[in-house]
Amino acid sequence: MINPQSIFILIILIIVGSFLLETILSFLNATRFSFPLPERLAGIYDAEKYNTYQQYLKAKHRFSMLNDAFSFVVILVMLLLGGFVWADEMSRYLLQSPILQSLLFFGILGLGYDILGMPFDIYFTFRIEQRFGFNTTTPRTFILDKLKSWLLGIILGGGILSIIVLIYLKTGNWFWIIAWGVISLFSVFMSMFYSNLIVPLFNKQKPLEAGELRSKIEAFANTIGFKLNNIYVIDGSKRSKKSNAYFTGIGPKKRIVLYDTLIEENSPEELVAVLAHEMGHYKLKHTLQGLIISLLSTGLTLWILSLFLQYAVFTQALGFAIPSFQAGLIAFGMLFTPISLVTGVLSSMLSRKNEYAADRFACLNYKPQALATALINLSRNNMSNLFPHPSTVFLYYSHPPLMQRLAKIDEVTEQESPTLA
């Protein structure tokens, strides 16, 4: 028969195992930092730039190891010294309502961990990113971002948590189905309105001005039957010199967003190629697919959680004297780690497959060389890891590494050269 002591030991083993896995993967990645520059990138990286790239990866590696070790120690201390139990007892002592108790419990844990981790955030932003020329965040922006994040966490996170706890208290066996419906509606709503409601709290967005770039984007969208009215530029340079572009929203709320840094670093043809990739995701139904899979995954997780919450032995394993939703959720989160690793691997595999498909779409419908050059620019300017270890890619990478994407683009170019010509 399962007893609390056995479950506690299992939780400790899961946490230690997860930390060891991350440490091993980080070490394997570090063994590849000194790989020579691929011939494909010769002339794009000069010797000085490539040396800076290698130093940046090493600095990030050392920081990541320290940060992971800190998080590992904090969780172990919380488990072994009863930190989770203390937060639960404190919330019960101060408040009578089970909903308010859950809010205070997770508020204590979330705020406490964020404050403890703040020195790491500050060091990474104002030391490492600053040293390598990426950081443009001011102390004022950093502080405001933190305050806004906390406020959003209280309003959105607290609101959703309150509803979920209320559903749990009132519906019993139907908890997971009703909670799934609520979370699904919220997810769809945020997919449609995130850029309108949340992004403006942190960044300015403005429509892309009329000109060569907008004309080329709209012309390409018309050739593939992609209805596009919303093309925005976001002031990513407010925080970093790194660049990106993304597609957000569904239906009439779909929107393409370009970082201002991306526009500065690429030609109009390269930018259209990047957006051809993003439009490819939409045309190939990857956006809808991702939303459906996310909703199904949420439903499965809530169903398992509903079964889990029926047994007090799991919360007793962490020292909780009184079973509660918050206690069960903490225990569940720790024991669910191996399952989330497996689902994460499957999700990453599908995502990488979709990235290749979107690259192929862009190649067949636009200009392969422009896409290749844009991907190289992104990797070079963001100093992305050119040689991640295959095991890390398999477990965690949602996007294939640059060299693998370039190889696939070359394959498409060779196979379809008469058409592309």
N, C-alpha and C positions, 0 to 999 in steps of 0.2 A: 504493500500500500504506500502511496506517495505521502510523505510527511514534510512539514515545513523545512526541516533541516536539509533534506535532500534537495528541495527546490532552491534553497538559499545557495547551496554549493553549486548547483547548476547555473544559477545566475552569475555567480562569481566566475565560473569557468567560461561562460559566454563572454563576459566583459573582458577577461584576460585574453581569451582567444581572439576576440575582435581587435584588441590592441596589438597583439603579436602579429596578426595578419597585416594590419596597417603598417607596422614597423618593417616587416619583411618586404612588403611591396615597395615601401619608400626606399629601402636599401637597394632593391633590385633596380629601381629607377635611377638611383644615384650612380650605379655602376656604368650607366650609359651617357652620363653628362659630357664625357670627354670624347665621344665618338667624333670622327672627322666629318667635315662638312660634305654632304652629298654633292656629286657632280652637278646634279640638276639645279642646285642653288648657288653654284659658283658664279661670282659676279654680282650676286644679289646681297650676300653677306661678304663684307671685306674682313680681313683678319681681325681688325680691332672690334668690329661689330660682333663677330662670332665669339670672340673672347668675352665680350661684355655679356652676351647671351648665356654663355656657360657659367659665368660668375653669378648671374641673376638666378639661374636654376639652383645653383649650390646654396645661395643665400636663402631662397625659398624653402629648400629642403631642410636646412638646419632649423629654420623658424618653425616649419611644420612639425618636425620631430619634437621640438620643445613644447609647442602648443598641444599636440596630441598627448604627450606625457602628462602635461598639466591637467587636461580634461580627464584622463584616465585616473590620476590620483584623486581628483575631486570626487568622482563617482564612487571610487572605492572608499574614501573617507566617509561619504554620505551613507554608504551601505553599512560599513563596519561600525561607525559611531552613532548610527541612528538619526542621521540628518533628515531623512524623509519623514520619519516618525515624529521628530520634533516639529517640523513644519505643519504636519497634520494636527498634532496636539495643540499647537499655537492657534491654528485657524478654528479649532473646535472651542477653545477657551474664549476667544474673542467674539465669535459669531454663533448664532443658533441655527440659521438657515443652512441646509445642506448645499444649496446652490452657492451662497456667499462663501461658505467654507471652501468649496472647490475653487472658486475664483481667487480667494486669498492664498490658498495652498499653492496653486500654480503661479500666482503672482510673486510670492516669496521666492520660489525656485527659479523662475525665469529672470526676475530682476537681479536676484543674488548672483546667478551664474553670469549674467551679462556684465555686471559690475566687476566681478572677479576677472573676467576675460578682457575687460576694457584696456588694460595695459598692453596686451598682445595686439589688439586692434590698433592702438596708437603707435606702437613700435613698427608694425608692418606698414601702416600708411605713411607715417612721417619719418621713418628711418629707411626701410628697405625700398619701398616704392619711390621715395624721395631720392635716394642715392642713385637709382637707375633711371631717373628722369621721367617717371610716370606720374607722380603725384601732383595734382593741382588743387587738392582739397585744402581749404583753410581751416584753422581750428574752429572758427565760428560755424562753418558748414558742417564739420564733424559733430559738434555739439548739437546743432539743430537737427541733424539727421538722427542722432540718438534719441532726442526728445520726441521727435515725430514718430519714430519707430515704436517707442514705448506707448505713445498715445494711441497709435493704430492698433497695437497689440491689446490694449485695454478695451478699445471700442469694438473692433472686429473680432479679435480672439476671445475677449470676454463675452461678447454677445453670442457668438456661436457656442461657446462652452456652456453658457447659461441655458441655452435652448436644449443642448444635448443632455445636460444633467436633468433638466426638467422632464424631458421625454423618458429618460431612464427611470426616474422616480415614479412616473405616472403610468407607464405602459407595460412594464414587465417584459414578457416574452416578445412583444412587438417592438421593443426598443430599437433593434438594429434596422428594421425596415423603415420605420418613420424617420430615424436619424439619418439614414441613407438618403431618403427623399429630400430632407432639409439641406444636407450638405451638397447634394447634387444640384439643387436649385441655386444654392449660393455659388457653386463652382461655375455653373453656366453664366450666372449673372456677372461674376468677376471676369470671366473670359470675354464677355461682351463690353464691359464698362471699365475694366482696369485702367486702360490708358486715359480715360476721361476723368476718373475719380481719384485714383491713387497716384499715378505718375506726376500730375501737376503739383502735388505736395512736395515733391523733391526736385523736379526738373521742369524747365520751360520747354514746351513743344510749340513749334510754329509750322504752318504749311510750307512745303517746299516751294520756293519762289518760281515763277515762270522763267523759262530759259532753256538752254540746251539740255541740261540733265533731266528736267521734268518732261520735256518734249520726247526725249528718247525713252524714258520709262513708260510714258503713256502710249507711245507708239508700239513698244514691245507688248505691253499689256493687251492692246487691241488685237495684235496678231494672234494671240493665244486665247482670245475670248475671255479675258480676265477683267471683270468690272472693278475699276479702281478709281475712287474719288479722293481717298484719304492718303496722302503722302506727307509725312511729317519729318522734321529735323529736330532732334533733341540735343540739348546742350551737355553732352557727355563730358566735354572738356572742363566742365565746372568741377569735376572730381578727379579725372584721370585723362592722360593722353592716349590711353588704350581705346580701341575703336570696335564697333560692332554694328549690326543691323538686325532687326527682328520683325516678325510678322505677328500681329495680335488681333484678337477679335474674331467673330464669326458672323456670317450673313452680312447685312448692311453695315455692321459695325467693324468690319475688317479694316485693318490699318497697317501700313508699312511705315516703319520708323527707322530713320538713318541717324547715326551719331554724326555730329558735326566734324569730329575727328576723322571719321571714315571718308567723308566728302573731301576733306583736305588732302588725304593720302592716296586717293585713287582717281583715275580718269573716269569720265562719264561712261565709257564702254565697260570698264571694270565694275562700276557701281550697278549698271544694268544687269551685268552677269550675276552679281550677288543677289539682286532682287529677283532675277529669273529663277535662281535656286529657291528663294523663299516662296515665290509664286508656285513653283513646282510642288512644294509641300501641300499647298492648298488644292491645286488641280488634281494631285494624286490622292487626295482625301486623307493625307497624313494628319492634318489638323483635327479633322473629325474623328479619325481613328484614335488619336492620342486622347481626346476628350472621353470617348466611349470607354477605352481601356482604363483610364483613370477612375471613371465612375464605377466600373465593374470591380476594380481593385479595392476601391473604398468600401463597396458593399461587402466584399469578401472579408475584408479586415474587420468591419463592424460586426459581421456575423460571428467570426471567431471570438471577438471581444465579448459579445453577448454570452457566449458559452463560458468563456473564461471567468466572467464576473459572477457566475453562479456558485463558484467554489471559493470559500474563505481561506482555504489552505494556501493559496497563492499570496494573499496579502499578509497572512500570518508569517510567511517565510521572511518577509521584510521587517517583521516586528510590529506591524499594525495590530493594535488590540481590537479595534472596531472596524469591520469591513466598510468600505465606502467606494464611491465611484472613482475618486481621485487616487485612492490607494491601489485599486484594481488596475487602473490605467497605467500607473507607474510600473507595477509588476509585469503587466502585459507587454509594455513597451520593451522591457529588457528581455523577456523570454521570446518575444517575436523577432528579435534581431536576426537569427539564422534564416527565418522564413523571408524576412524583408531583403536579406542578401540575395537569396535565390530569385525572388521576384524582381529585384533590382538588376540582376544579371540578364534576365529575360527581357526586361524593358530596355536595357542598354543595347542588347543584340538587335532588337527590333528598330531602335532609334538609329543605330549605325547603318542598318539596311536601308532605312528611309533616307538617310543622308546621301548614300550612294545613288539612290533612285532620283533624288532631287538634283544632284549633280548631273546625272545623265539627262534629266529633263532640260536643264539649263544648256547643256552641251548641244543637244539635238535641236533646240529651239532658238539658241542664240550663238554665242561664240565661245568655243571651248578654251581657246588661249586666253581670252579675257577673264574667264572664270579662274583658270589656273593662276594667272598673275594676281588676281584679287585675293585668292586664298594665300598665296605666298606673302603678299603685302600684309595681310592680317596677321599671319603667323610671325613674320619678322618684326612688325611694329609692336605686337603684344608680347613678343619673346615667348611664344608657346613652345612646349616641349616637342622637339622634332623626333625624339626617339624614346617614347614611353615604353616601358617593358610590356611585352604581350600580355602578361597576366593582369597587369593594371588595366590595360585596354579592355580585356575580356570582362573584368569584373565591374568596371566603373565608367568607362568612356562612352558617352552618348554620341560623340562624333568621332569618326575615324581619324587617326593621325594624318598630318599633312601629306607625308610621302605616299601613304596608301591611297589617299584621295587623288593625288596627282597621277599615280599609276593607273587608276581607274579611268581618269579623264583621258589619258593617253590611249587606253584601250578603246574607248568610245570613238576617239578621233580616228584611230586606225581602221576600226570596223566600219565606220560610217563616213569615211573621208569623201566618197563621191557625192553623198548627200550634203555634207557640210560645206563642201567646196562650192 
